[in-house]
């Protein structure tokens, strides 16, 4: 085998390895549907919020879709979004940016966005329900 053939073979093999790696990388991003530990915890918080509202006679919608965004717990008729936040300091900058974009989008479309930490949901659920109820009363009176 001469030098030219060796270089062509090495270039071909390098491109093949690169193509395989890129394919695997794209495939992993598209197929990763398992929940991370923080998403499972957040889902537990969302469920607790939802059940807290139900136990006080409110009728929220769980995981409400608003265009490209999903609201944890919503009162769509009044455009009130309630979001559960695990720990602000543990959220990556990408997640934080997506949450900020979501909140901006919702506010620009007439929604009131209320965020509550996991600690507050665990410790003071009845006061959260009371605060959201007051917001609901305020919004229903102003319409």
N, C-alpha and C positions, 0 to 999 in steps of 0.2 A: 504494500500500500504506500503510495507516495504522499508527500506533505499536503498537497491540495485536497486529496481525498480525505485525509485525516481531519483537516480543518473543516471541510464540508460536513463530515460525519459528526464532529464535535458540536458544530453550530446547530445541526439538525436535532441532535439529542438534547441540547440545552433548550431549544424551543419546545420540544416535546415535554420536558420536565416542567417548564414554565406554564405551558398550557394545562397540564394536569393539575398543578398547584392552584392556578387561578380557577379552574373548574371546581375543585374541591372547596375552595374558599367561598365562591358564590353559592354553591350548593348548601354549605353549612349555614350561611346567613339566611337563605330562603327557607330551610327546613327546620330551623330552631324554634319549635313551638312549645317547648317545655317552660314552665314558669320558674323564674329564679326564686331564691329564698325570700328576697324583698317583695317580689310580686305576690307570693303566697301569703306573706304577712299582711301586705296591703289588702289583699282580697279578704282576709280575715277581718281587718279593720272595716272594710267596706260593708261586709256582711253584718258586723256588729252595729254600724251606723244605720243600715237599712232596717234591721230588726228593732232597733231603738225607736225609729220613727213609727214603725208599724205598731209597736206596743203602746204608743201614745195616740193612736187613732189616725195617724197621717198615712197617706197613700202615695209614697214615692215610687219612682221607677228606677230599678237597679240597672246599672251599665247602659244608660241612655245614649244612643248615637245622635250626635249633632254634626252633620256633614262628615268630615274626616276624623272627628274627635269622639271619644267615649267619656261620658261624665259618670263618675262613680255612682252617685245617687242624685237623682234629679226630680224636680217638680216642674215638668215641661210647660204646663198650663200657665205657670207664673214666671217661667224662665229663671228658676233658682237652681244653681248647680252646687252640690256639696261634694267636696273632695277630701279624701283621707290622705294625709301625708305621714309617711313612716318617720323618717328622720331627715330634716333638711340637710344636715351636714354629711350624710352618707350618700346623697344623690350625686351622680356624676354630672359634669357640666352639660353633657348632651341631653340627659333626661331633664335637667333643670331648664334648659333652653326650650325643649319641647313643651314642658308644662307652662312656661311663660307664654309661648306662642298660643297654646290652647286657651289660656286665661284671657289673653288679649283678644283672640278671635271671639270668644264667647261674650266678653264685655262689649265688643264692637257690634255684636248682634243682639244687644239688649238683655243679656243674662247678668244676674247677680251671682258672683262666684264666692263661695264661702269655703275656706280651707281650715281643717282641724288636724292637729298632730295626733299621732297614735297614742301618746301619753294622755292627752286631753280626752280622747275618745274612751280610753280605758278607765280614767278616773272620774270623769264628769259628763257622762253621756246625757243625763237629764237636762243639764244646763245648755248643752249643744242643741238638743231638741227644742228647748225653750227659745233659744236665740233664733233658730231657723223658723220656728212658729211665728215669732214676732215679725220676722222679715216677710213671711207669707201674708200675715195680716196687713202689714204696711203696703205690700204690693197689691193685694186684692182691694184695699180701700182706695188706692190711687188710680185704679183702672176704671 
